[in-house]
Amino acid sequence: MRTFLVSMSLVLSSLAIIYGQTDTGVPSGPAGSESGKIRIASCQFPVSADIMENLRWIEQQLTEAKLRKVDIVHFPECALSGYPGVDMETLADFDWKLLHRVTDSVLTLARTFETWIILGSIHPLSEGNKPHNCLYLINPEGGIQDRYDKRFCTSGDLKYCSPGDHFVNFEVNGVNCGLLICYDIRFPELYREYRKSGTDVIFQSFYNARQDKGSIHPIIMHITAQARAATNYFYMSLTNSSAPESWPCYFITPDGLVRNKLEKNVPGILISDIDTGEKYYDASKEYRPDAISGKLNSGETVSDSLSLNRRIH
């Protein structure tokens, strides 16, 4: 940890120098300087079982995000811990003490940079219970404000982790945010619940990496997310590990279009601005509340024998 503290000191010195200059090439101010606006950094790096290496990537990308004056930094699923079942075959000898210490280091970074962080990790439970695959929601004061636990674990996940049972909503500068993880994307009911709570943006962290070439995930994942965004009118930030083979970070607007994405299989951060005052095409807006409440048609149905008899023409 001494290496990390020295590195952190150098980072802070660099920031002090940079912010003292008049021309840095950095945007003049964060999107979040006005209500309803936030700037997001969606991050990807090759997540591994090496917790200290993961921390170095997180430190580096947080520093870059700070220079880009973002409000919230979003990391992949299990970004700090590594992904059980892929990066490590067992949790029997997992170094929980090290994970606890480096999580404290990320809390310090959040407080130092005054930045929200969505951090993928695993969260230990009492003896005899499997941990949660989680997202720690870290506020700019360096505290864990909440934790989202992956609700829908795959059958493989369930060998290592316990599923969660709750949603997480939080507000950044007047923007209502929600959290989901990877396999949750297969269950549209989760997104409908977030829509009911007035959510503006979904931060969804994935680990679809170290796969065989030809995997279907790079083809279908962003398309599925686009449908979730368009049918519920969300912005969506998707993050993923960049370890080959993977698919990259995406930022999706409420009309279901991809505004931007990164290159696959390489580290990077994607900077995206949200302005909830902007209007996007929303085909289902008029009838969405009815559909959510169980009225599964538009307009008023009629009572007519020619309608009831469906075997005639």
C-alpha positions as CSV (number, residue, x, y, z in Angstrom):
1,M,0.0,0.0,0.0
2,R,3.0,2.3,0.4
3,T,3.5,2.3,-3.3
4,F,-0.1,3.4,-3.8
5,L,0.3,6.3,-1.2
6,V,3.4,7.6,-3.0
7,S,1.6,7.4,-6.3
8,M,-1.4,9.2,-4.9
9,S,0.8,12.0,-3.7
10,L,2.2,12.4,-7.2
11,V,-1.3,12.4,-8.7
12,L,-2.4,15.2,-6.3
13,S,0.7,17.3,-7.2
14,S,0.0,16.9,-10.9
15,L,-3.6,18.0,-10.4
16,A,-2.5,21.1,-8.5
17,I,-0.1,22.0,-11.3
18,I,-2.7,21.4,-14.0
19,Y,-5.5,23.3,-12.3
20,G,-3.1,26.2,-11.9
21,Q,-2.7,26.6,-15.6
22,T,-4.9,28.8,-17.8
23,D,-5.0,26.5,-20.8
24,T,-5.2,22.8,-20.0
25,G,-7.3,21.4,-22.9
26,V,-9.9,20.4,-20.3
27,P,-13.6,21.4,-20.6
28,S,-14.3,24.7,-18.8
29,G,-16.6,23.1,-16.2
30,P,-18.5,20.0,-15.4
31,A,-21.9,19.4,-17.0
32,G,-23.2,19.0,-13.4
33,S,-22.7,22.8,-12.7
34,E,-26.4,23.1,-13.6
35,S,-29.4,21.2,-12.2
36,G,-30.4,18.3,-14.4
37,K,-27.0,18.0,-16.0
38,I,-24.2,15.5,-15.1
39,R,-21.0,14.3,-16.8
40,I,-20.2,10.6,-16.7
41,A,-17.0,8.7,-17.2
42,S,-17.7,5.1,-18.3
43,C,-14.5,3.1,-17.7
44,Q,-13.1,-0.2,-19.1
45,F,-9.9,-2.0,-18.3
46,P,-8.7,-5.6,-18.2
47,V,-10.2,-6.7,-14.9
48,S,-8.2,-9.6,-13.3
49,A,-7.7,-11.5,-10.1
50,D,-4.8,-9.2,-9.2
51,I,-6.5,-6.7,-6.8
52,M,-3.6,-4.3,-6.7
53,E,-3.4,-4.2,-10.5
54,N,-7.1,-3.5,-10.6
55,L,-6.6,-0.7,-8.1
56,R,-3.8,0.8,-10.3
57,W,-6.2,0.9,-13.3
58,I,-9.0,2.5,-11.1
59,E,-6.6,5.1,-9.8
60,Q,-5.4,6.0,-13.3
61,Q,-8.9,6.2,-14.8
62,L,-10.2,8.2,-11.8
63,T,-7.3,10.7,-12.4
64,E,-8.2,11.1,-16.0
65,A,-11.8,11.4,-15.2
66,K,-11.0,14.2,-12.7
67,L,-9.1,16.1,-15.4
68,R,-12.2,15.8,-17.6
69,K,-14.3,17.3,-14.8
70,V,-16.8,14.5,-14.5
71,D,-19.4,14.1,-11.8
72,I,-19.6,10.3,-11.6
73,V,-17.1,7.6,-12.6
74,H,-18.6,4.2,-13.5
75,F,-16.6,1.0,-13.4
76,P,-17.3,-2.6,-14.6
77,E,-18.7,-5.5,-12.7
78,C,-16.2,-6.9,-10.1
79,A,-13.7,-4.2,-11.2
80,L,-11.8,-4.2,-8.0
81,S,-12.1,-7.8,-6.8
82,G,-12.0,-9.8,-10.0
83,Y,-14.8,-12.0,-11.2
84,P,-15.4,-15.3,-9.4
85,G,-15.5,-18.3,-11.7
86,V,-13.5,-16.6,-14.4
87,D,-10.6,-14.6,-12.9
88,M,-10.4,-17.1,-9.9
89,E,-11.7,-20.6,-9.7
90,T,-12.5,-20.5,-6.0
91,L,-13.0,-18.0,-3.2
92,A,-11.6,-20.4,-0.6
93,D,-8.3,-18.5,-0.3
94,F,-9.6,-15.1,-1.4
95,D,-7.7,-12.2,0.3
96,W,-10.6,-10.3,1.9
97,K,-8.4,-8.2,4.1
98,L,-6.6,-6.9,1.0
99,L,-9.9,-6.2,-0.7
100,H,-11.0,-4.2,2.4
101,R,-7.8,-2.1,2.4
102,V,-7.9,-1.2,-1.3
103,T,-11.7,-0.4,-1.0
104,D,-10.7,2.1,1.6
105,S,-8.1,3.5,-0.9
106,V,-10.9,4.0,-3.4
107,L,-13.0,5.8,-0.8
108,T,-10.1,8.1,-0.2
109,L,-9.8,8.8,-3.9
110,A,-13.5,9.7,-4.1
111,R,-13.1,12.1,-1.2
112,T,-9.9,13.6,-2.6
113,F,-11.3,14.1,-6.1
114,E,-14.8,14.9,-4.8
115,T,-16.3,12.5,-7.3
116,W,-19.1,9.9,-7.2
117,I,-17.8,6.4,-8.0
118,I,-19.8,3.3,-8.9
119,L,-17.4,0.5,-8.1
120,G,-17.9,-3.2,-9.0
121,S,-16.7,-5.6,-6.4
122,I,-17.8,-8.5,-4.1
123,H,-19.1,-7.9,-0.7
124,P,-18.5,-10.4,2.1
125,L,-21.4,-11.8,4.3
126,S,-21.4,-13.7,7.5
127,E,-19.7,-17.1,7.7
128,G,-21.6,-19.7,5.8
129,N,-23.2,-17.3,3.3
130,K,-21.8,-16.6,-0.1
131,P,-20.8,-12.9,-0.8
132,H,-22.8,-10.5,-3.0
133,N,-21.7,-9.5,-6.5
134,C,-22.2,-5.8,-5.9
135,L,-21.8,-2.2,-6.9
136,Y,-20.6,0.1,-4.2
137,L,-22.1,3.6,-4.6
138,I,-19.4,5.9,-3.2
139,N,-20.3,9.6,-2.7
140,P,-17.9,12.6,-3.1
141,E,-17.3,12.7,0.7
142,G,-15.7,9.2,0.4
143,G,-18.5,7.3,2.1
144,I,-20.4,4.2,0.8
145,Q,-23.9,5.8,0.4
146,D,-25.5,2.5,-0.8
147,R,-24.8,-0.9,-2.3
148,Y,-26.6,-2.6,-5.2
149,D,-26.3,-6.4,-5.1
150,K,-26.8,-8.3,-8.4
151,R,-30.4,-9.5,-8.2
152,F,-30.3,-12.0,-11.1
153,C,-27.2,-14.1,-10.8
154,T,-26.5,-16.7,-13.5
155,S,-26.4,-20.4,-12.5
156,G,-22.6,-20.0,-12.6
157,D,-22.7,-16.9,-10.4
158,L,-24.8,-18.7,-7.8
159,K,-21.9,-21.1,-7.1
160,Y,-20.0,-18.2,-5.7
161,C,-22.5,-15.4,-4.8
162,S,-25.8,-14.8,-3.1
163,P,-28.4,-12.8,-5.1
164,G,-29.6,-9.3,-3.9
165,D,-33.1,-8.2,-3.1
166,H,-33.4,-4.4,-3.6
167,F,-33.1,-1.5,-6.0
168,V,-30.8,1.5,-5.5
169,N,-31.8,5.0,-6.5
170,F,-29.8,8.1,-5.9
171,E,-29.7,11.6,-7.1
172,V,-26.8,13.6,-8.6
173,N,-27.5,17.2,-9.3
174,G,-31.2,16.6,-9.8
175,V,-30.7,13.5,-12.0
176,N,-32.3,10.3,-10.7
177,C,-29.9,7.4,-11.1
178,G,-30.3,3.6,-10.8
179,L,-27.9,0.7,-10.7
180,L,-28.0,-2.8,-12.3
181,I,-25.5,-5.5,-13.0
182,C,-24.9,-7.7,-16.1
183,Y,-27.4,-10.6,-16.2
184,D,-30.1,-8.3,-14.9
185,I,-30.4,-7.1,-18.5
186,R,-32.4,-10.3,-19.3
187,F,-35.3,-9.2,-17.0
188,P,-37.2,-6.2,-18.3
189,E,-39.3,-6.2,-15.1
190,L,-36.3,-4.6,-13.3
191,Y,-36.3,-1.7,-15.8
192,R,-40.0,-1.1,-15.4
193,E,-39.6,-0.8,-11.7
194,Y,-36.9,1.8,-12.2
195,R,-39.2,3.6,-14.6
196,K,-41.9,3.8,-11.9
197,S,-39.4,5.5,-9.6
198,G,-38.7,8.2,-12.1
199,T,-35.2,7.1,-12.9
200,D,-33.4,9.2,-15.6
201,V,-30.2,7.1,-16.1
202,I,-29.3,3.4,-15.5
203,F,-25.7,2.6,-14.7
204,Q,-25.2,-1.0,-15.6
205,S,-21.9,-2.8,-15.1
206,F,-21.0,-6.0,-17.0
207,Y,-18.3,-8.6,-17.1
208,N,-18.6,-10.2,-20.5
209,A,-14.9,-10.8,-21.1
210,R,-12.3,-13.6,-21.6
211,Q,-14.8,-15.2,-23.9
212,D,-14.2,-17.4,-26.9
213,K,-14.2,-15.6,-30.2
214,G,-17.6,-15.7,-31.9
215,S,-19.5,-15.1,-28.6
216,I,-23.0,-13.7,-29.1
217,H,-22.6,-11.2,-26.3
218,P,-20.8,-8.5,-28.4
219,I,-23.7,-8.6,-30.8
220,I,-26.7,-8.7,-28.6
221,M,-25.9,-6.9,-25.3
222,H,-25.9,-3.3,-26.5
223,I,-29.0,-4.0,-28.7
224,T,-30.8,-5.3,-25.7
225,A,-29.8,-2.3,-23.7
226,Q,-31.0,0.0,-26.5
227,A,-34.4,-1.6,-26.3
228,R,-34.5,-1.2,-22.5
229,A,-33.6,2.4,-22.9
230,A,-36.1,3.2,-25.6
231,T,-39.1,1.4,-24.0
232,N,-38.5,3.1,-20.6
233,Y,-36.9,6.4,-21.7
234,F,-33.6,6.1,-19.9
235,Y,-30.1,7.2,-20.6
236,M,-27.8,4.1,-20.1
237,S,-24.1,3.8,-19.3
238,L,-22.8,0.3,-20.0
239,T,-19.3,-0.7,-18.7
240,N,-17.4,-3.9,-19.3
241,S,-14.0,-5.4,-18.7
242,S,-11.7,-4.9,-21.7
243,A,-10.0,-8.2,-21.3
244,P,-10.2,-10.1,-24.7
245,E,-12.7,-11.1,-25.9
246,S,-15.1,-8.4,-24.7
247,W,-17.3,-5.7,-26.0
248,P,-16.8,-2.0,-25.1
249,C,-18.5,0.7,-23.0
250,Y,-21.6,2.2,-24.6
251,F,-23.6,5.3,-23.8
252,I,-27.2,5.2,-24.9
253,T,-29.8,8.0,-25.1
254,P,-33.5,7.7,-24.1
255,D,-34.5,7.2,-27.8
256,G,-32.5,4.0,-27.8
257,L,-29.7,5.3,-30.0
258,V,-26.0,4.8,-29.3
259,R,-24.4,8.2,-28.8
260,N,-20.9,6.9,-28.4
261,K,-18.8,3.8,-27.6
262,L,-15.2,2.8,-27.0
263,E,-13.0,0.4,-28.9
264,K,-13.3,-3.2,-27.8
265,N,-10.5,-5.1,-26.0
266,V,-8.5,-2.0,-25.0
267,P,-8.6,0.2,-21.8
268,G,-10.3,3.6,-22.0
269,I,-12.9,5.9,-20.6
270,L,-16.0,7.2,-22.4
271,I,-17.1,10.8,-21.4
272,S,-20.8,11.5,-21.8
273,D,-23.0,14.4,-20.8
274,I,-26.6,14.1,-19.7
275,D,-29.0,17.0,-19.8
276,T,-32.5,15.9,-18.7
277,G,-33.9,19.1,-20.3
278,E,-33.1,17.6,-23.8
279,K,-36.0,15.9,-25.5
280,Y,-35.7,12.6,-27.3
281,Y,-38.1,10.6,-29.5
282,D,-40.4,8.6,-27.2
283,A,-42.9,6.5,-29.1
284,S,-44.5,4.8,-26.1
285,K,-44.7,7.9,-23.8
286,E,-48.5,8.4,-24.2
287,Y,-49.5,4.9,-23.2
288,R,-46.6,3.7,-21.1
289,P,-48.3,4.6,-17.7
290,D,-51.3,2.5,-18.8
291,A,-49.1,-0.4,-19.8
292,I,-47.2,-0.3,-16.4
293,S,-50.5,-0.2,-14.5
294,G,-51.8,-3.3,-16.4
295,K,-53.9,-1.7,-19.2
296,L,-52.4,-3.5,-22.2
297,N,-54.0,-1.6,-25.0
298,S,-54.4,2.0,-26.1
299,G,-57.8,3.7,-26.3
300,E,-61.1,2.1,-25.2
301,T,-62.1,-1.4,-26.1
302,V,-65.5,-2.1,-27.6
303,S,-68.2,-4.6,-26.8
304,D,-69.1,-6.1,-30.2
305,S,-70.1,-9.6,-31.2
306,L,-68.0,-9.3,-34.4
307,S,-65.0,-8.5,-32.2
308,L,-65.7,-11.3,-29.8
309,N,-66.0,-14.0,-32.5
310,R,-62.4,-14.4,-33.7
311,R,-63.2,-17.3,-36.1
312,I,-65.0,-15.3,-38.7
313,H,-63.9,-12.9,-41.3
